[in-house]
Every structure is written in structure tokens, then in C-alpha cells.
Amino acid sequence: MRIVVSGTHASGKSTLISDFAVRHPEFTVLPDPFELLDESGDMPSAALFASQLRIAADRLTTEPVDEMLIAERGPLDFLAYLLAQADLAGRPLDDAFLERATARTAEALRAVDLLVVLPLTTGDPIRVGADEHLELRDATNDVLLDLLDDPDIIDDDLIVAEIAGAPAERLATLEALVGGGARRAP
């Protein structure tokens, strides 16, 4: 089973994956692509998001298909960041670049069994500091949720689950999905 946990920054991805990994050591954990970059700064930029999209897509298409893995973030996250940042800046993405990024995202998601999305909700807010780029955080959340309805990106065979609630509730929901055999159609 191949799981990707998606969401804007400070949405609970790391906590969910950490809690899941403790109880399911048979799963390989793929860290946030940001951790794999040699970038010394963390200021959001199109180049930074494009690099992370590439890493997130490549690792899903190069890992053995039968490997049990859970990935913190997938290419969909970074496509959402790219679109949200462009929208906030009032500068649309280059059409050719957007087409390549979208195609790469869709291809990588075809190698995924379960896409877990952690939307921001008012019922279970995660406290974050102002240095977390709050406007980008909210905009990315909205774009990410919109992308879930794009049939050019989300294949009919991909199981998508939006999970909310306290950490224990999120973990229980994910475990139920995994225990229920959430799998792509062959």
C-alpha cells in the first residue's frame, strides 16, 4: 500500500505520519521533500516548490510499487503551493510549466493507493506563528482542496480521504482506511 499525506503547512501531517509509523513499522516513511533539499533558507518561492514537486513525484514513481510506504507530502501539495503563490502574487504560472507540473503530478498519483488530505478546519485548529506565512497557508489549503476535484489530476481509481479531527481521531481514521484494504483497482 502506498499512502501520501497531503496538506498545507502546519496541518498535522508530521504528527499523523509519526503516530502511524509507531504503530505500523512495516511502512517506510518518506519525509517531507523540503528535508531533502540543500536549501539553507526556507522562504517560499516557485523554484523551491518546483524542486519539491519534482522530488515528491520522482520518489513515488521510482520506489518499488509493492513497497508499503507513507509519504509526507506528494506532488499535489507543491502544485497547490505553486498555484496559490502565483495567485497571491497576481502573476499566473507559465502555461507550459503548469502543464508539465500538472502532468508530472497526475503521473505520480497513479502510483498511489490512498491520498489522505488534512484540510484546515476551525473545529481542530493547529496553532501556528506568524512566521508560517499564514496567507500562503490558507490559500494553499483552498487550492489543494479544489485540485481534488480535477479529473486530469485525480484518477478515478485513487482513493482520496479528507481527514479532520484531533490527532487520535485522524490516526483512527487512517488505520481504518488501511485496515479496510484501501487499494487502487488493478
C-alpha positions in Angstrom: 0.0 0.0 0.0 1.3 3.4 -0.9 -0.1 6.4 1.1 0.5 10.1 0.6 -0.5 12.5 3.3 -1.1 16.0 1.9 -2.0 19.3 3.4 -0.8 22.8 3.7 2.0 23.6 6.2 1.1 23.2 9.8 -1.9 21.0 9.1 -0.9 17.9 11.1 0.9 15.8 8.5 4.0 15.1 10.6 2.1 14.2 13.7 -0.2 11.8 11.8 2.6 10.1 10.0 4.7 9.8 13.2 1.8 8.3 15.1 1.1 5.9 12.2 4.7 4.9 11.8 5.0 4.0 15.5 2.1 1.6 15.2 3.0 0.4 11.7 6.7 -0.2 11.4 6.2 -2.2 8.2 5.7 1.1 6.4 8.6 3.0 5.0 8.2 6.7 5.9 9.2 9.2 3.1 9.9 12.5 4.8 8.8 16.0 3.6 10.7 16.7 0.4 11.9 20.0 2.0 14.1 18.0 4.3 15.9 16.5 1.2 16.8 19.9 -0.3 20.1 21.6 0.1 18.4 24.9 0.5 19.6 26.9 3.5 16.7 29.3 3.5 13.0 28.4 3.7 11.4 31.5 2.1 8.6 30.2 -0.2 9.5 30.5 -3.9 8.3 29.0 -7.1 11.8 27.4 -7.6 11.6 25.9 -4.1 8.1 24.5 -4.7 9.0 23.2 -8.2 12.0 21.3 -6.7 9.9 19.8 -4.1 7.3 18.8 -6.6 10.0 17.0 -8.6 11.3 15.2 -5.6 7.8 14.2 -4.4 6.9 12.9 -7.9 10.1 11.1 -8.5 10.1 9.2 -5.3 6.6 7.9 -5.9 7.4 6.7 -9.4 10.8 5.2 -8.6 10.1 3.3 -5.3 9.0 -0.4 -5.9 5.3 -0.5 -6.5 4.7 -3.2 -3.9 6.5 -1.4 -1.1 4.5 -0.3 1.9 5.1 3.4 2.3 3.6 6.5 3.7 4.9 9.8 2.3 4.7 13.2 3.9 3.5 15.3 1.0 3.1 14.4 -2.6 3.4 16.4 -5.8 -0.2 17.7 -5.4 0.9 19.7 -2.4 3.5 21.6 -4.4 1.3 22.1 -7.4 -1.1 23.7 -4.9 1.7 25.9 -3.4 2.8 27.0 -6.9 -0.8 27.9 -7.9 -1.5 29.6 -4.6 1.7 31.6 -4.6 1.1 32.7 -8.2 -2.4 33.8 -7.3 -1.3 35.7 -4.3 1.4 37.5 -6.3 -1.1 38.2 -9.1 1.3 36.5 -11.6 -0.1 33.4 -13.3 2.2 30.5 -13.9 3.7 30.0 -17.4 1.3 27.7 -19.3 3.9 25.3 -20.4 5.4 25.0 -16.9 1.9 24.5 -15.4 1.1 21.8 -18.0 4.3 19.9 -17.2 3.8 20.2 -13.4 0.2 19.0 -13.7 1.2 16.0 -15.9 4.0 15.1 -13.5 1.6 15.3 -10.6 -1.0 13.2 -12.3 1.5 10.5 -13.3 2.9 10.2 -9.8 -0.5 10.0 -8.2 -1.3 7.0 -10.4 1.3 5.1 -8.3 -0.6 5.9 -5.1 -3.3 3.8 -3.4 -4.5 6.3 -0.8 -4.3 10.1 -0.8 -5.0 11.4 2.7 -5.7 15.2 2.8 -5.7 17.1 6.0 -7.7 20.3 5.4 -7.6 23.2 7.8 -10.7 23.3 9.9 -12.0 25.6 12.6 -13.0 22.6 14.7 -9.5 21.4 15.3 -7.1 24.3 14.6 -3.4 23.9 14.8 -1.7 26.9 16.4 1.0 28.5 14.2 3.2 31.5 14.4 3.1 34.4 12.0 6.4 33.2 10.5 4.4 30.4 9.0 3.3 32.5 6.0 -0.4 32.4 7.1 -1.8 33.9 3.9 0.0 31.3 1.8 -1.0 28.6 4.2 -4.7 29.4 3.8 -4.5 29.9 0.0 -2.7 26.6 -0.5 -5.3 24.8 1.6 -8.1 26.2 -0.6 -6.2 25.4 -3.9 -5.3 21.9 -2.7 -9.0 21.1 -1.9 -10.0 22.5 -5.3 -7.4 20.3 -7.1 -9.1 17.2 -5.6 -11.9 17.7 -8.0 -9.7 17.9 -11.1 -10.2 14.7 -13.1 -7.0 15.5 -15.1 -5.0 15.1 -11.8 -7.0 12.8 -9.6 -7.7 9.4 -11.3 -10.9 7.6 -10.6 -9.0 4.7 -9.1 -7.3 6.9 -6.5 -8.9 6.7 -3.1 -9.0 10.2 -1.6 -9.9 10.7 2.1 -10.1 14.1 3.8 -9.4 13.5 7.5 -10.1 16.0 10.2 -10.3 15.9 14.0 -7.9 15.6 16.9 -4.7 13.6 16.3 -6.1 10.4 17.8 -9.2 10.7 15.5 -7.1 11.2 12.4 -5.0 8.2 13.3 -8.0 6.0 13.9 -9.5 7.1 10.5 -6.2 6.4 8.7 -5.9 3.0 10.3 -9.5 2.1 9.4 -8.7 3.0 5.8 -5.5 0.9 5.8 -7.2 -1.9 7.7 -10.1 -1.8 5.3 -7.7 -2.6 2.4 -8.0 0.7 0.7 -6.4 -0.1 -2.7 -6.4 1.1 -6.2 -8.3 -1.0 -8.8 -5.8 -3.4 -10.6 
